[in-house]
Amino acid sequence: MTAARAVGLLLGAAADGVIGSPGRRRPVARLAASARRSGAGPACVTGLAAGLVVAGVLAERAGRRGPVLQALGTATATWAVLGGAGLAANGASLARDLEEGRLDEARETLGGLDPRRTGKLDVIGLSRASVETVAQRTADDMVAPLVWGALAGMPGLLAARVLSLLRPAAGQRGPLTWLVARLDELIHLVPTRVAAALTVVAAPVVGGSAKGSWRAWRRDSPAHPGPNAGRAEAAFAGALEIRLGGRTVYRHGVADLPVLGDGRNPDAGHVTRAVELSRVVGWLAAAGAAVLAVLTGLRRR
């Protein structure tokens, strides 16, 4: 059955890249966005997340009736939660707007992807924020679901993605919000580092520096607050030989973040290369997840 899971992960990742989405968001992302817009309370949001994970458990059990059902179910769940196609489209739009000087459009697109304030960002600031967002969402939207899908099937896929999507809807304070945040950090502890490692491997494919990516990841990211923050961004900065991080204005306040990388300031061309790097990391993650699924099954046997 683990071979069927591996096939399903590859098929779902291929569908994400080739078929894309019928709309701007996948089903799980649309559900999370609806919860945020409706102002649902933390308890409601947590209940919604738990319901989706339970649905994944039931679907996983139903898929055990045969390898074809499991492969199709895993492929559908993978397509439903991966955000590679949307990330690539938004990243390409950001690069195009920055290249053509449409800064207001770039600020609007970036504002829908990242919680920072974008109203006063210039071309360099928007380029920096765009590369950081592409790097972070590569880890959250692509690598994390694939890793947990390989280890735990459809429940793992849904849990990893749902926590990332619904955390903003859980509010800013309170014990439940604290619990959701800690679970989110735990879920992404390994995948974030896997994403950074894959970035090192993928850097030469887009003309980047594997050595620089490794150096920036190991040297700069430990100074970043939080157990996971900054890992993927530092690896992208080193790979593209640019500087990221620094003072960042969020909706809840100002953060003086460490500088990641030691190259030049980014521009629109670096955003385009970041999208290309994100695609390569996504495909490597899909292939690695398939291998991990098979190895996990062999160990259980």
C-alpha positions as CSV (number, residue, x, y, z in Angstrom):
1,M,0.0,0.0,0.0
2,T,2.9,2.4,0.6
3,A,3.8,2.1,-3.1
4,A,0.3,3.3,-3.9
5,R,0.8,6.2,-1.5
6,A,4.0,7.0,-3.3
7,V,2.3,6.9,-6.7
8,G,-0.5,9.1,-5.3
9,L,1.9,11.7,-4.0
10,L,3.6,11.9,-7.4
11,L,0.3,12.1,-9.3
12,G,-1.0,14.8,-7.0
13,A,2.2,16.9,-7.4
14,A,2.1,16.5,-11.1
15,A,-1.6,17.6,-11.2
16,D,-0.6,20.6,-9.1
17,G,2.1,21.6,-11.6
18,V,0.4,20.6,-14.9
19,I,-3.3,21.0,-14.4
20,G,-3.2,23.7,-11.7
21,S,-6.4,24.9,-10.1
22,P,-9.9,25.6,-11.6
23,G,-9.9,28.8,-9.5
24,R,-7.5,31.0,-7.6
25,R,-7.5,28.7,-4.5
26,R,-7.7,25.0,-3.8
27,P,-10.6,23.6,-1.8
28,V,-8.8,23.6,1.5
29,A,-7.4,27.1,1.0
30,R,-10.9,28.4,0.1
31,L,-12.3,26.9,3.2
32,A,-9.6,28.5,5.4
33,A,-10.2,31.9,3.6
34,S,-13.9,31.7,4.3
35,A,-13.3,31.0,8.0
36,R,-11.0,34.0,8.2
37,R,-13.5,36.3,6.4
38,S,-16.4,35.2,8.5
39,G,-14.6,36.1,11.7
40,A,-15.0,32.6,13.2
41,G,-13.7,32.2,16.7
42,P,-10.6,30.1,17.7
43,A,-12.8,27.2,18.9
44,C,-14.7,27.1,15.6
45,V,-11.4,27.3,13.6
46,T,-9.9,24.5,15.6
47,G,-13.0,22.4,15.2
48,L,-12.8,22.9,11.5
49,A,-9.2,21.8,11.4
50,A,-10.0,18.7,13.4
51,G,-12.9,17.9,11.2
52,L,-10.7,18.0,8.1
53,V,-8.1,15.8,9.7
54,V,-10.8,13.3,10.7
55,A,-12.0,13.3,7.1
56,G,-8.4,12.5,6.0
57,V,-8.3,9.5,8.5
58,L,-11.6,8.1,7.1
59,A,-10.4,8.6,3.5
60,E,-7.1,6.8,4.3
61,R,-9.0,3.8,5.8
62,A,-11.3,3.7,2.8
63,G,-8.3,3.7,0.5
64,R,-6.9,0.6,2.1
65,R,-9.4,-1.5,0.3
66,G,-7.2,-1.5,-2.7
67,P,-4.0,0.1,-4.1
68,V,-5.8,1.9,-6.9
69,L,-8.3,3.6,-4.4
70,Q,-5.4,4.6,-2.2
71,A,-3.4,6.0,-5.0
72,L,-6.3,8.0,-6.4
73,G,-7.3,9.2,-2.9
74,T,-3.8,10.3,-2.1
75,A,-3.4,12.0,-5.5
76,T,-6.7,14.0,-4.9
77,A,-5.7,15.0,-1.4
78,T,-2.3,16.0,-2.6
79,W,-3.7,18.2,-5.4
80,A,-6.2,19.7,-2.9
81,V,-3.6,20.9,-0.5
82,L,-0.5,21.7,-2.5
83,G,0.0,25.4,-3.3
84,G,2.8,25.2,-5.9
85,A,0.8,26.3,-8.9
86,G,-0.7,29.3,-7.1
87,L,2.6,30.3,-5.6
88,A,4.3,30.2,-9.0
89,A,1.5,32.2,-10.6
90,N,1.6,34.9,-7.8
91,G,5.4,35.0,-7.9
92,A,5.4,35.4,-11.7
93,S,2.8,38.2,-11.3
94,L,5.0,40.0,-8.7
95,A,8.1,39.7,-10.9
96,R,6.2,41.1,-13.9
97,D,4.7,44.0,-12.0
98,L,8.0,44.9,-10.5
99,E,9.8,44.7,-13.8
100,E,7.2,47.0,-15.4
101,G,7.0,49.4,-12.5
102,R,3.4,48.6,-11.4
103,L,4.2,48.9,-7.7
104,D,0.6,49.3,-6.5
105,E,-0.4,46.0,-8.1
106,A,2.7,44.3,-6.6
107,R,1.8,45.6,-3.2
108,E,-1.7,44.3,-3.5
109,T,-0.6,40.8,-4.6
110,L,2.1,40.6,-1.9
111,G,-0.4,41.8,0.7
112,G,-2.6,38.7,0.0
113,L,0.4,36.4,0.5
114,D,2.2,37.8,3.5
115,P,1.1,39.6,6.8
116,R,3.6,42.4,6.5
117,R,2.6,46.0,5.6
118,T,3.3,46.7,2.0
119,G,2.0,50.2,1.5
120,K,5.4,52.0,1.9
121,L,7.7,49.4,0.3
122,D,9.8,50.5,-2.7
123,V,11.1,48.2,-5.5
124,I,13.9,46.8,-3.4
125,G,11.6,46.3,-0.4
126,L,9.0,44.6,-2.5
127,S,11.6,42.4,-4.2
128,R,13.0,41.4,-0.9
129,A,9.6,40.6,0.6
130,S,8.6,38.7,-2.6
131,V,11.6,36.4,-2.4
132,E,11.1,35.8,1.3
133,T,7.5,35.0,0.8
134,V,8.2,32.6,-2.1
135,A,10.8,30.8,0.0
136,Q,8.6,30.5,3.1
137,R,5.6,29.4,1.3
138,T,7.6,26.8,-0.6
139,A,8.4,25.2,2.7
140,D,4.8,25.6,4.1
141,D,2.7,25.0,1.0
142,M,4.7,22.3,-0.7
143,V,7.4,20.6,1.3
144,A,5.6,20.2,4.6
145,P,2.4,18.5,3.1
146,L,4.5,16.2,1.0
147,V,6.7,15.1,3.9
148,W,3.8,14.5,6.2
149,G,1.9,12.8,3.4
150,A,4.7,10.4,2.9
151,L,4.8,9.6,6.7
152,A,1.1,9.6,7.6
153,G,-0.9,9.6,4.3
154,M,-3.9,11.8,3.8
155,P,-4.3,12.8,7.5
156,G,-0.7,14.0,7.4
157,L,-1.3,15.9,4.2
158,L,-4.3,17.7,5.6
159,A,-2.9,18.3,9.1
160,A,0.2,20.0,7.8
161,R,-1.6,22.3,5.4
162,V,-4.6,23.1,7.5
163,L,-2.5,24.3,10.4
164,S,-0.7,26.7,8.2
165,L,-3.8,28.0,6.6
166,L,-6.0,28.3,9.7
167,R,-3.5,29.7,12.1
168,P,-4.2,33.3,11.2
169,A,-7.9,32.7,11.8
170,A,-7.3,31.5,15.3
171,G,-6.7,35.0,16.6
172,Q,-3.7,36.8,18.1
173,R,-4.0,35.9,21.8
174,G,-5.3,33.2,24.1
175,P,-4.3,29.7,25.1
176,L,-5.9,28.1,22.1
177,T,-4.0,30.4,19.8
178,W,-0.8,29.5,21.7
179,L,-1.5,25.8,21.3
180,V,-2.2,26.1,17.5
181,A,1.1,28.1,17.1
182,R,3.1,25.5,18.9
183,L,1.5,22.7,16.9
184,D,2.3,24.6,13.7
185,E,5.9,25.0,14.8
186,L,6.2,21.3,15.6
187,I,4.6,20.2,12.3
188,H,7.0,22.3,10.4
189,L,10.2,21.6,12.4
190,V,11.5,18.9,10.1
191,P,10.0,20.0,6.7
192,T,11.4,23.5,7.0
193,R,14.9,22.1,7.3
194,V,14.2,19.7,4.4
195,A,13.1,22.6,2.3
196,A,16.4,24.4,3.1
197,A,18.4,21.3,2.3
198,L,16.6,20.8,-1.0
199,T,17.2,24.5,-1.8
200,V,21.0,23.8,-1.5
201,V,20.6,20.9,-3.9
202,A,18.4,22.8,-6.4
203,A,20.5,26.0,-6.4
204,P,22.8,25.0,-9.3
205,V,19.8,24.1,-11.5
206,V,18.7,27.8,-11.6
207,G,22.3,29.1,-11.9
208,G,22.6,29.7,-8.1
209,S,25.2,28.9,-5.6
210,A,24.9,25.7,-3.6
211,K,27.8,26.6,-1.4
212,G,26.3,30.1,-0.7
213,S,23.0,28.5,0.1
214,W,24.5,26.1,2.6
215,R,26.6,28.8,4.2
216,A,23.7,31.3,4.6
217,W,21.4,28.6,5.9
218,R,23.8,27.4,8.6
219,R,25.3,30.8,9.5
220,D,22.4,33.2,9.4
221,S,19.1,31.4,10.2
222,P,19.9,30.5,13.8
223,A,19.7,34.2,14.7
224,H,16.2,34.3,13.4
225,P,13.4,34.2,16.1
226,G,11.4,31.0,16.3
227,P,12.5,27.5,15.6
228,N,11.6,27.4,11.9
229,A,11.6,31.0,10.8
230,G,14.3,32.1,8.4
231,R,15.6,28.7,7.4
232,A,14.1,28.6,3.9
233,E,14.7,32.3,3.4
234,A,18.3,32.1,4.3
235,A,18.9,29.1,1.9
236,F,17.1,31.1,-0.9
237,A,19.2,34.2,-0.2
238,G,22.5,32.3,-0.4
239,A,21.4,30.4,-3.5
240,L,20.5,33.6,-5.3
241,E,23.4,35.5,-3.8
242,I,21.3,38.3,-2.4
243,R,20.5,39.9,1.0
244,L,17.1,39.3,2.7
245,G,15.8,40.0,6.2
246,G,16.3,43.2,8.2
247,R,13.6,45.6,9.5
248,T,10.1,44.3,8.6
249,V,6.9,46.1,9.4
250,Y,4.0,43.7,10.2
251,R,0.4,44.5,10.9
252,H,1.0,43.7,14.6
253,G,4.2,45.7,14.9
254,V,7.8,46.1,13.7
255,A,10.4,43.3,13.8
256,D,14.2,43.8,13.5
257,L,15.1,40.5,11.8
258,P,18.6,39.3,11.1
259,V,20.1,39.9,7.7
260,L,20.2,36.7,5.7
261,G,22.8,36.2,3.0
262,D,25.6,38.6,2.0
263,G,25.0,39.5,-1.6
264,R,23.4,42.4,-3.4
265,N,19.9,43.8,-2.9
266,P,17.3,41.8,-4.8
267,D,15.4,43.0,-7.8
268,A,12.6,41.8,-10.1
269,G,14.9,39.3,-11.8
270,H,15.7,37.6,-8.5
271,V,11.9,37.2,-7.9
272,T,11.7,35.3,-11.2
273,R,14.6,33.1,-10.2
274,A,13.1,32.5,-6.8
275,V,10.0,31.2,-8.5
276,E,12.1,28.9,-10.7
277,L,14.0,27.7,-7.6
278,S,10.7,27.1,-5.8
279,R,9.5,24.9,-8.7
280,V,12.7,22.8,-8.6
281,V,12.5,22.4,-4.8
282,G,8.8,21.3,-5.2
283,W,9.7,18.6,-7.7
284,L,12.6,17.3,-5.5
285,A,10.2,17.3,-2.5
286,A,7.7,15.2,-4.5
287,A,10.3,12.7,-5.6
288,G,11.8,12.5,-2.1
289,A,8.3,12.1,-0.5
290,A,7.6,9.1,-2.8
291,V,10.9,7.4,-1.8
292,L,10.2,8.2,1.9
293,A,6.7,6.6,1.6
294,V,8.2,3.4,0.2
295,L,10.9,3.3,2.8
296,T,8.4,3.9,5.6
297,G,6.3,1.0,4.4
298,L,9.3,-1.3,4.2
299,R,10.3,-0.5,7.7
300,R,6.8,-1.2,9.0
301,R,6.8,-4.6,7.4
